[in-house]
Amino acid sequence: MPLPLLLMLVIGGIAGIAVILHLLGLSRPLAFPDENAARAAWLNEFPDAPPSRVVLSHDHHAALIETSEREGIVWPMGADSTARYLDGARIDRTQEGLVIRLPDYTAPRIRLRLAPEEADLWARDIKEHSS
């Protein structure tokens, strides 16, 4: 088989798979249906730190977590979730919500889409607990 034809078939196949996955809805970021799902996602990362309080975002794509010792956040990373403590977090307001900068090279920046009132509440809550 000629190389140009093989390349077209491979590229077309990969593009076709991507389109099919998107049309089936499998490219959507994870959403937490309720606080229990966010709690389970947190416990998946930090099983020794059960949440005492969970605040779910209005779009269910992030949750602010409070444990007995400190505060954290859980958010989607593709079809899965990840979580981090908010130690040393710097918070910036944006038109879409918040940008949280962490001193963690594995998750240096978290962009959250929040309603303006919700962004104010989350920023205030995070600053109160990180002081």
C-alpha positions in Angstrom: 0.0 0.0 0.0 1.4 3.4 -0.9 2.5 5.5 2.1 0.3 8.5 1.3 -2.8 6.3 1.2 -1.8 4.6 4.5 -1.3 8.0 6.1 -4.8 9.2 4.9 -6.4 6.1 6.2 -4.7 6.4 9.6 -5.5 10.1 10.0 -9.1 9.6 8.8 -9.5 6.7 11.2 -8.3 8.7 14.2 -10.4 11.7 13.2 -13.4 9.5 12.8 -13.0 8.0 16.2 -12.7 11.5 17.8 -15.9 12.6 16.0 -17.8 9.5 17.1 -16.6 9.9 20.8 -17.7 13.5 20.7 -21.1 12.8 19.2 -21.7 10.1 21.8 -21.0 12.7 24.5 -17.9 11.0 25.8 -15.7 14.1 25.4 -17.7 16.0 28.1 -15.8 16.8 31.3 -16.9 15.0 34.4 -19.8 16.5 36.4 -20.5 15.5 39.9 -24.3 14.7 40.2 -24.4 15.5 43.9 -22.2 16.2 46.9 -21.7 12.5 47.6 -20.1 12.0 44.2 -17.7 14.9 44.9 -17.0 13.5 48.4 -16.2 10.1 46.8 -13.9 11.8 44.3 -12.1 13.5 47.1 -11.8 10.3 49.1 -10.3 8.6 46.0 -7.4 11.0 46.2 -7.2 11.5 50.0 -8.8 8.4 51.7 -7.4 9.5 55.1 -9.0 12.9 55.1 -12.8 12.6 55.1 -14.6 15.8 54.2 -16.6 17.6 56.9 -18.2 20.0 54.3 -18.7 19.9 50.6 -19.7 22.9 48.5 -20.7 21.9 45.0 -20.4 24.5 42.2 -23.6 25.5 40.4 -22.6 23.6 37.2 -21.4 20.6 39.3 -17.9 20.7 37.7 -16.0 21.5 40.9 -16.4 21.2 44.7 -14.8 23.0 47.6 -13.9 20.5 50.3 -13.3 21.2 53.9 -11.7 18.6 56.1 -11.0 18.7 59.8 -7.5 20.0 59.1 -7.6 22.1 55.9 -9.4 22.9 52.7 -9.2 21.5 49.3 -10.8 21.3 45.9 -11.9 18.5 43.6 -12.5 19.2 39.9 -12.7 17.2 36.6 -9.7 16.5 34.5 -11.3 15.1 31.4 -13.6 12.2 32.2 -11.9 11.7 35.6 -11.4 13.9 38.6 -8.5 15.1 40.6 -8.2 16.8 44.0 -5.7 19.1 45.7 -5.3 20.8 49.0 -5.4 24.6 48.8 -2.3 25.2 50.9 -0.5 28.3 49.6 -3.2 29.0 47.0 -3.4 32.4 45.3 -6.8 33.3 43.9 -7.5 35.6 41.0 -11.0 36.7 39.8 -11.8 36.4 36.1 -14.9 37.2 34.1 -15.7 33.5 34.0 -15.0 32.7 37.7 -11.8 32.0 39.5 -8.2 31.0 38.7 -6.5 29.2 41.6 -2.7 29.1 41.5 -1.1 26.4 43.6 2.5 25.8 44.5 2.2 22.3 42.9 3.8 21.5 39.6 1.3 18.8 38.9 -1.6 21.2 39.1 -0.2 24.8 39.0 -3.4 26.5 37.8 -7.1 25.6 38.2 -9.6 27.5 36.1 -13.1 27.4 37.5 -16.3 28.7 35.7 -18.4 30.2 38.5 -21.3 32.6 38.6 -20.1 36.0 39.9 -21.8 35.6 43.3 -20.5 32.1 43.6 -17.0 33.2 42.7 -17.1 35.9 45.5 -18.3 33.3 48.0 -15.6 30.7 47.0 -12.8 33.3 47.0 -13.8 34.6 50.4 -14.2 31.1 51.8 -10.8 30.0 50.5 -9.0 33.1 51.8 -10.6 32.7 55.2 -9.4 29.1 55.5 -5.9 29.7 54.0 -5.1 32.5 56.5 
